[in-house]
Every structure is written in structure tokens, then in C-alpha cells.
Amino acid sequence: MQITTKTLLIMAFELPQLGYAHNALEPHFDARTMEIHHGKHHAGYTSKLNAAVEGTDMEGKSIEELLANHSDKAAIRNNGGGYYNHCLFWEVLSPNGGGAPNGDLAAAIDDTFGSLDGLKEKFNAAAATRFGSGWAWLCVRDGKLEVCSSANQDNTLMPGVGCGGHPIMGLDVWEHAYYLNYQNRRPDYIAAFWNVVNWDVVAEKYAVAK
């Protein structure tokens, strides 16, 4: 089942299935971390989000609507953010990832950052310097690419967060995302991320967001 963050008007949010085996991203992302991260952390955000909206006027709204209009509520901000962020995260990973993008996305990266290495430098800095837990983002705002970061499970769909664009790629820098394999070596984990980026999916998201 392909994970998607498209708007879904459903009564309950579901934990998406991964499009690959837990061990498929090794040695970059280890199987045990993937099992815990998806099956425990993401599952927890999903169930708590459903509990937060059940029986309220928020029930039946898309996750994008909830984040844009109800992130002032802690249960939505934390659990809705955690739900959306992880759905995007799993989708932009692939065992056949890495390499370089092409087409319009590659051109936009070159135009904005000078090169793919320029994007990596800025994105890596956003991920490495995010104090404590949070995310690094590649976003589209007014048709242009931007890099930023956010704390905790916040994302740029929430008013006043980060660059305010639409996220097309994200990296989880919470310790639960990497500590079993990398301990306190967050920069090593960030570097490993580029080996599993699914550029085809990022390019699709760029085409929609711009």
C-alpha cells in the first residue's frame, strides 16, 4: 500500500502501511528502529489524534484542515502533527532511493541553492541545529523552494511555523528516529538520509505544491 498525504475525508485516521519491509532501508535506517518508529510512535500519534477529534466538530476534517485551523489545540498540534509528519516521512523514503533528482525539481534546486550539494548543506544545517526534537523541511512557498525546521511535531502547515510553505520532504530528528543505530551522532544519521530519499516522490510533491 502506497502511503499518501493527500486529503482524505474519513471518519478515522489510519496508520499507513509502509511501502517496504522494515529492514529494506538498512544499513542506513535499521530494522528495529523502523519497527518501533512506525509501529509504536506513529501508531500512538494516530490513535491519540482519533481520540482528540472523536465526537467533536473536528471529526471528518482532513489532516491538512486540522493542522491549518486547529493547531492551537495541543492534542491536534502534537498528535495531528505527528501523524502528518510521519506519513510524509515514510513516503519520501525508498530502498531504491538516493542519487539525484531530475527534471523540474532538479532545475528548481539548482536555481535556489546553486546545486544539489547546496541544498544538502542548507538542509543538513537545519536538521543538525534544530535544538532538541523536531524536523527539517524542504518546502514550496509561492512556487519557490525553501528549507526550514520546526520544533517537536510542528510543521509548516501550521500558522506561523517555519517558512510557512507546503512541505514536500521532511526529516525526523527526534532521537527515537536514530538513537538505536547512531546514538548521539545526529550528523551521521542526517548524512545517511540522502541515501534513501525517494526523489521521484519529492518531485511529484513539488509539481503539485508549486
Buried (B, 14 or more C-beta within 10 A) or exposed (E): EEBEBEEEEEEEBEBBEBBBEBBBBBEBBBBEBBEBBBEEBBBBBBBBBBEBBEEEEBEEBBBBBBBEBBBEBEBBBBBBBBBBBBBBBBBBBBBEBBEEBEEEBBEBBBEBBEEBEEBBBBBBBBBBEBEEBBBBBBBBBEEEBBBBBBEBBBBBBBEEBBBBBBBBBBBBBBBEBBBBBBEEEBEEBBBBBBBBBBBBBBBBBBEEBB
